[in-house]
Amino acid sequence: MTKIVYEVRHNEFEIDVMGHAGYAAAGNDIVCAAISILVQTLLQHLGKVAVDLAYKVDNGSAHIWAQG
């Protein structure tokens, strides 16, 4: 199961995405693929609008922090 936790504070945004969806075997899971593309799209957008951005993306997890 994928767990997504986010927090919005005054001018900060933080999100953690952890785990695999388990819809299908690794490499064929369309739910994981959808989550991955949404995380990548979010990173692209934040790269254009955030004052400060830090992130770490690994296989099955992502941590994103943005300010401003």
C-alpha angles and dihedrals in degrees: 000000000000117000120201120189123179137175131192119200127177097295100348132092125193129179134177122195115189137175139009125287095231093215092128140350118302110281092026101058108119092187091057089046091053093048091048094053091048091052091048091048091050090051092050091051095045089049088062101041108027122094090211128016133183126174145161121198121187135163104296098000144065135182118193128181123180135174132197 
